[in-house]
């Protein structure tokens, strides 16, 4: 097979060990102990030939990993190399479990009590374009003009033959994350046969979940509650005014701030803060109730069974957030356009010898690979990064974060109308609370501000150099949207708030089910279901940032 144009492979290698011990303590008491361990490697890797070989090194191209296969694209066909290079990554999951259940029968009661303890750990490392880079070819470098959109002729494959990409992207490090989760639960249950025709199931469970933490505290979030004010210098105020379309000869308008709010990025586990990404929700009580009743009335005796129940449960947060977010290494990616150099006939940028054109065969991109420590940067003792917090692609966490909860109840009546014919009527209800809603943007720029910028002929979403001179992970000045300079938090494209538990849901459903045995192997079945559901959390998984002012009560 063609291993140069092959796609990535998904590893799925899993091992599981279980040890179970059942002890008959007495004729009415049994204890069951279970211990388990599982390990899975679910990495996304290069095609087989390039899991040990380095295509980039063969041709003098940069790569962080020794085994790699770059991707060359921009052609009329799909491309050359690993077209799914951005999906590459290593992932190893492990789960440890210990559970014990003791059962005791006494009279018409069957008691159960038990516990379940779990610990999960995940080692994940996004690789992406660190495995050789991604190069895109266009008509520009082989056109008659070689610049801008006013080009004549040219062909992307001809540009590839010359080795002159129109752009390239490269991730300069592979940063592993060592995530951990833990959870524990204990329960007590009683199956009580009150009478021959009535059985009750009574129980309560308490669950505690410890949210994600990282072995080396390589996680965190923006902390708007710790934002500080910074006074702008006259030069910085003038830069802001110019960036929003005010002529340098005009006075600085009143809407240009004299002080701005700087939001810090806070590393978890430092400065007295919790090591967990989310707060621990200790309200994990989960009562359960169920019953089964058979009426003894003459006409209905042994013909009708009524069942029902109620229970509360919590969503599992164990394993939530397995994708690195924030991913500090994402800021160590370079994406360079050929036309980003100035001049009528640009030579490209980033090549080792800037006196000559960027050419993969003789003057390739000159990129310095970084260590994980260089990517994350120096961390102060309190774990708060103020000056260059924008270099991290992160989020804020809602102070209203709680574990999503669901209450469920149901009643079912089964009635044998005649021999072989059963009618079943059911009602089910479910109410969700503390549901996560879509991320909200705390840095909304007023419409009057954006319309004023548009009135000067500028695009509020277009970027300018940060007037405060804040730096990226690569040491370059960060660019920020023009409109963000007049938002509540200076320079943020948006400031998303995640894990806000203000969502709720309600669902009611009824069903009728009729089945009849007609004889000679023939059955008749008819069913009908009606349901209605309303909720405010359907888009909780959306990557879009919601308007904080758009919610209605």
N, C-alpha and C positions, 0 to 999 in steps of 0.2 A: 504493500500500500504506500501511497504518497505521504510520507511522514512530515514533509515540509509544510504541506497545506492541511494537515490534520487539525482537528479541534482538540480542546482540552479534554481531559478525562476526569471522571469523578471516582475517587477512591471510596470504597464502602467496605471496610474491613472491621468487623466487630467481634468481640469475645465477651462471653458472659459466664459467670460462675455463681451458683446458688447452693447454699448449704441450709438444709431444713432439719429441724429436730422436733419431733412430736412426742410429748411425754404424757402418758396416762397416769395422772397423779392419784386418782381414785376412780371408782365406777361412775362418779358424777362430776369429775373435774379433769379437764384436758388443757395442756399448755403447748402452744406451737411457737417455736422460735425460728426465724428466717434471717439469714444473712446473705447479702448479694453484692456483687461487684460486676460492673460492665465497663468496657473500654471500646471506643470506636474511633477509627481514623476516617474522617469524611473530607479529606483535602481535595482541592481541585488543582490538578497537576497538568504539566505539559504532555504532549504526545510521547509515547514510550521512548523513541530515539533521542528525545531532548530532555529526558529526566536525568541523564548523566552527562550529556554533551552541552557545550556552550557555543551556539551559533554566533552570538555577538563577538566572542573572543576570536573566533575564526576570521572575522572580517574587521577587527579593530574597532568595534562599536562598544559603547559603555553598557555595563550591566552590573547590578548588585549581586545577583545570584550567579553561581558558576554554571548551573544548568539553565538554559534559556532558549527561547525561540521568539525573536521580535516579530512584529506585524507591520507589513507594508501595505498601505491602502490608498484609496483615491482613484482607483481604476474603474473601467466599465465593468470588470468582473469583481468578485468579492474581495480579493486581496491575496497576498502571499504571506505565509507564516501563520501564526496563531491568532485568529481573528477574535478569540475570546480572551485575549491576554489580560484584560482588565478584571476578569473574574477569578484569576489565579489566587490561591491562598491556601494556607495550611490550617487544619483544624483537628484537634484531638479532644474527645469528650470522655470524661470518666464519671461514674456514679457509684457511690457507696451507700448501702441501705441496711438498716437493722430494724426488724419489727418483731413484736411479740404479742400474742393474743392468748388470754386465759379465759376458758369457758367453764362455767359452773352451773349445774342444774340442781334446783332445789324446789321440790313440790311442783307447782304450776308455773314456776319462773325459770327462765334460762338467762343467766347473767353472762355478759361478755365485757371484758375490759382489756385495753391494749394500748400500744404505742407504736409509732412509726417515725424513725429518724433517717434523714437523708442528707447527704453532702455531695455536691456536684462541683466539678472543676472543668474548666475549658481553657485550653491553650490555642489561641487563634492568632494568625499572622497574615494580614493581607499582603499579597505579593504584587499583583497587578503589573504595571509597566516596569517594575524593578527587574523583571525577567527579560531584559533586552530592549525595552522601549517600544513605542509605536510611532511610525513615521507615515505622514500623509503627503502624497504627491499631487501636484496640480499642474495646470497649463502655464503658470506664471514664469517659471524658470526656463521654459523653452518657447515662450511666445516672442513676438517681434519687439515688444516693449519691456516685458519682464516685470511689470509693476502694476498695481491697482487693478481696477475692473476693466480698464480700457486696453484689453489685450487682443492681439491678433494671432491666430494659430496656436501652436503649442499643444502638447499632449502629455497627460500624466505619466504614461509608461515611458515616454521619451525622457521625461524628467527623472524617472526611476533609473533608467539606463545610465544617465549622467551622475546619478547619486545625489541629486539636489532636491531635498524634500521641501514642500511648502510650509510644513509645520511638523513639530515632533513633540511628544509628551513622554515624560520619564519620571519615575518615582525613585528618589535617590536613597531610600533605605527600606529595610524590612523590619518593622517593629512588632515584636510579639507581645501579646497581652495574656495575662494569667488570671482569668476571671474565676470567681468562687460564688456559690450559693449554698444555703443550708436551710433546712426546714424540719420541723418536728410537730407531731400531733399525738394527742392522747384521747381516748374515748371510753365511755361507759354506756352499756346498752342492756335493756331488759325486755325480753320477749315474754309477755305475761298472758297466759291463757286464763282470762277472768272467768269465763264460762265455756261450756261446750260450743256455743255459737258466737263467742266474742273473744278475739285476741287483740291485744294491744302491743305495740312496739314503741318503747320509750328510750330515748338516748340523748346524749349530749357529747359533743366533740369540741376540743379546743386545739386550734392550729396556730403556729407561729412561724412566719417566714422571714428569713434574713435576706434582704435584697442583695444585689450584686456588689461585690467588692473586688478589688484588684490586688494581687499579691504585693506589688510594689507601689501601690497608690497611684497608678497611672490611669486615673480617671478623675472626672470632676465636672463642674458646670459653672456657668456665669452666675454671679450673685448680685442681682440688682439692689438688694437691700443693703449692700455694703458699698454702693456707688459713692464716689467722692466728686466734689466740684473742683474744676480746674479753670483758672482765669486765663483767658486768651490774651496774648500779647497783641499790640497794635498791628504787627505784621501778620499774625495769624488771623485776626479779624479781617484784614484787607484780603487775605488769600481766600477766606470763606466768601466774602462779597464778590470777588472776581469769579469764583467757581460757580456762583449762582446767577451770573450774568450781569453784574453791576460793573460799569466801566470804572477803570482805575482813577479817572478824573472826577467821578461822582462821589458824593459823601456816602459813608457806610450807613445803610438803612438800619432802622431800629430792630428789624427782625433778625439781624445778625447777632448771635449771642455774645455776651461778654464773658460768661462762664458756661462751661459745659459739664455734663455728667459722664464720668468715666466708670464703666462697669468692670469689676475685676473678674478674672477667671480664678476659681478656687479649687485646688486639688483636694480630693477627699482624704481624710485621715490626717490632715495637718492643721495646725493652728487651733487645735481643740475641736475640730469638726469630726463628724462621724466618718468612718471609713466606708460606709455604705453609700451607694449612689442615691438611694431613696430612703426616706424615713421609715423606721420599723413601725408597722401597724400592729399593736398588741390587742386589738379588739377582734379576736379570732374565734369567738364563741359561735357554735353551730348546733342549735337544738334540732332534734328530729322527733317526729311523732307519726305513727301509722296505726291503722286498725283494719280489721276484717270482721264483718258482722253478717250473720245469717238469720233473718227473721224466722220466728217459730209460729207465725200466724197460720191458721189452718190452710188457707188457699195458697199461701206463699211458702209453706214449709218445704225446705230443701230445694226450692226453685229460684230463690233470689239470694245473691251475695252482694253486699255493699262494702267497697274498699275505699280507703282514702288515706291521705298523708300530708304532712307539711315538713319542710326542711329548709335550712339555710346553709349555703355553701359559699366559699370564697374562691375567686380565680387564683390559679397558681401563678406566682411571679417568679418561681424558680426556673431559671433558664431564660427569663425575659432579658433582652438586651445582649444577646450573644454576639450580635454584630458590633464591632468596635465603634462606639460613638460616645464621646468624641474620638476620632482617629487622628492622633497627633501627627502621624506620618503623612496624612493627606496634604498637609501644608508644605511638605518637602517635595512636592511634585512640580515639575517644570513643564510648561506648555508654551512653546515658542513658535511664532509665525514668521515666515520668511520675510514678509513685508513690514515687520515691526522695526526694521532698520530704516533709517532715513536715506533720502537720495533717490534720484530717478531710477537707478539700477542697483537696488540693494543687494548686498552680498550674503544676506542671512545674518543670524546672530548666534552666539554660543559656540562657534567653532574654536578649535585650539589656536589656530593662526588667523587672527582677524584681518591680516593683510590679503587673504585670499578667500574665495567663495567657500561657503559651507558645502562640503562634499563628503559623502559618507566614505568614499574610497580613499581619500587623501587628507581631508581636513574635517574629521567628524566632530560631533558635539563634544565639547570639553567640559565634562560634568564631574564635580567632586561628590563621591558617595559619602553619606553621612552615617555616623553611628546613632543608635537610638538615643543616647545621652545628648548628642548634639541636636537632634530633632526636638526633643522635649525642652531642652535649654535649662539654664540654672533655675532652680526652684528655691525661693526664700523659705526660711524656717516656718513662717505662718502659711505657706502654700498659696499666697495671693499674688497674682500677676496683674498689675494695673497698667503700666506703661504700654505694653505690647499685647494686651489680652486679645486684640482682634486677630492675632495670628492663629488662634485656635478656632477651628470650625466646631462650635459647640452650641449649647442651649442652656436655658434656665429651667429649674425645676419648680413646679407650682408648690406653694406652701399648703395647698389643699390636697396633697397626695395621700390617698388611702387605698387599701386593697379592694378591688371591685367585688361586690357582694350580690348574691342572687337568692331570692326567697321563692320557693316553688310549692304549690299546693295542688291537690287533685282529689276528685271523687269519681268513682266508677260504680255503676249499678249493672250487674249481669243478671238477666232474667230468662229462665227457660220457659218460653211460652207454651211449648208442647215438646214432646219427646223428639230430640234431634234438631230443634229450632231454638236459637239463643239470640236475644237482643241485648246489646251492650250500649249503654249511654254513659258518656264520659265528659267531664269538665276538667280543664287544666288551666292554672294561672301561674304567671311568673312575673316577678318584679325585680328589676335590677337597680342597684344603687351604687354610688361611688364609681361609676363607669368613667373611663378615660375619654376625654373629648379631643377633638382635633387641636393641634398646636395653635397657640395664639401669639400674635406679634405684638410685643410691648413697644416697639419703636415705630408706630404708625405716624407718618408725616401728614399733617393736615392738608386737606385738598387745596385750600387757599394758597399754601406754600408751593405745592407742585404746579398749580396752574400759573402762579407768578413766574416760576422758572421757565415753564413752557412759553410764556409770553415773551421772554427774552430770546427765544429761538433755540433754547437748549433742551436736552432730554434729561429729566430728573434722574433717570436710571443710568445714564452714562457716568463713567467713573473719572475721578481726578485723584491726584496724589493727596494723601492725608495731610491736611494742614498742620497736624501735630507731629508729623514725621514718624509715626509709629512704623515698626519694622515687621516684616514677615519672618518665617523661620529661615528663609534663605538669606536674610539680612538686607533685603530690598525694601524701599518705602512701600507701604500698603496703599492700594487704590481703593477708594470708597465711592459709593453713589453720591451724586451731587445733592439729591434730595435728603439723604441721611444727615447732612450737615446741619439741618434745621429740625431734626427729629429729637425726641426726648433724650435719646442716648446717642451721643455724637459718633457718627461714622458707621453705625451698624446697618447693614443691608436690611436685616430684620433681626429681632431678638426673640426667638421662639421660646415659648413656655410649654414644657411637656408634662405629661402625667397629671393633668388637672382632673380631679375626680368629681366634677360637678354634673356628670351625665347621669341619666336615669332612663329606665324603660319599663313598660308594662305590657303584658300580653295576656289575652283571654282566648281560650279555644274550647270549642265543644264538638263532639263527634258522636255519630250513631253508627253502629255496626250490626248488621243482621246476617246470620249464617244459618242455613238449613240443610239438613241431609235429606235428599230426595229419595234415596234408595238406589241400589245397583251401582254404587260408586259415584253417583251424581250429587254434587253439592251446589247450592245457590248462595251467593254472597253479594251483599250490597252495603255500601258505606257512604257516609257524608261527613264532611269536616268543615267547620267554620272557625275562622280565627281573626283576631284583630291585634295589631301590634303598633305601639307608638314609642319612640325613643329619641333621645337627644345625643346619642353617642355612636351613630352608625359610621361616621367618617373618622373615628378615632385613629384608624391606621393610616390615614391620608398623610402624605408627605407635605401637602400644602399647608401654609400657615393661615389660620383663620383670622378674620377681623375681630378684634377683641370687643368691638362695640356692636357687632352684628347679632348677638344672641337676643332672643326675645323670651320673656317669661310668660 
